[in-house]
Amino acid sequence: MGGMNSIVARFRELEESLDSVARDAFGAEAIPGLSDADAAELLALTGKMQRRLEGVQVEATVQVCDRSAGVKEERMTTRYGCSKPADLVRMLTGTDTRGATRLVRAARLVRRDRGITDGVFLPARYQALREVMVEGRLGVAGLLAATDPIEQSARRISDENRVEADRQLADFARGMTGDAADSEAPRPIPLPEDLGVLARVMVAYLDPDGAEPAEEAAMRGRYFSIGKVKDGAAPVRGSLLPEVAAQLALLIDSLLNPKVNGADDPGRDGDATGGESTDTGTTGSGSTGGGSTGQHSGVRFEPSEETDPADGPVFTDTRTRGQKVHDALAAILNTAARTDLFPHLGGAAPTLTVAATAADLAAGNGWAQIGHTGDLVPLTAALQTGCAGGIQRILFDEHGRIVSIGTSGRIFNALQRRAITARDGGCVIPGCTIPATWCEVHHVHEHAQGGPTHTDNGVLLCWFHHRTLHLTEWVIRMNHGVPEVRGPAWWDPHQHWHPTRSPHQRQPAPG
């Protein structure tokens, strides 16, 4: 017990010394004045210290894990008010859940049992790598990189081969390879990535059939689920097979790329603006939107000092990457729903039923209920969905009596869509690069307010702009069958109406 206390005391003294050195360094602004060589050496020294400390943390975590087994009342985790070792490690080290979990994983790989008769420690599962960790040459990242591939195939690798792999990985971690391993001539310590590569090469030889069992496990584990709506959004979880994930990613990338051309856009040369898709620049899936502030639409429009004023303002999309992917997925689903290739339900194509009161519909606000799930959505969202796919409209009076059952006649048919596509070419909002293939046809004069389902009343909008048009300052009207837009004051201080142009050409600000 005294020895253990002395070790803790020595580490306490070390921490106090390190604290003093660090405070002096920051207080005197010493680090910014270092030479290149000194800055590099400082990083190398702290890296060695970090590996040393991680080795000690792993060994201490072994004790936490061992002392948290057995009767609940006697567990170390119970005494400290935690339910599992990772929680206790996280609290004591001040790291996050991922960091604590990695320490626990490492501890279980290098923990040692004691002999029943003499109490002497037996070899750890990865004894050679543990010794390298004790030497300070291996941290948690390197240990896990070296062992993870072997552990994934552990059931198909013999103990003898695992021990040999452990020995070779340990030599490599010391910087000893080939003849150098025998001569003990040190070489640069390899990075965790290098250890991972060597471990995977070893597994490829030791477990040549590992890919097939992995595929079988992936097939068994594949799933996709949509949770219940909470706070206005439905959580999505799943595990996709690689080819399914790749196909979905390809479709999403095609929408996030501003140079994309749709299948319904023959003869088009692509995006005249050029440039690559970024999170802060002009992107697809509704790369621009209405509103001078972008508060609701997630889009901001700014003048740029590097841009010729004649070329108009720069359209900056402030949506996050995740929001863009969501909007691209929505466009993909709506496009798939229009193909009429899916099986019918109840003798008809899958129909979204949205129920609302006649008073709310007349007022243009309120809530609507989705028949399939019972979830509530804003009436504006229901009206937007009505332009994109077949909807049966059911109206109730204040007593709950059905007063009207609508039909899907409000939907633009294929011939009308082709004609509108030929006229608009893509989303009509200036600066948006989404082509016609992925767009929805919007009733300029709302169908619920008497607007006809006619080419003179339909324009192409991407899902994002269709969904957020009512939140922005962009306004669309039809002038003798030609769509015109009126933008925010920054775009046209005179607030004139302007005919729409091809979405694949830069939209200059009006004079």
Disulfide bonds with the S-S distance in Angstrom:
none
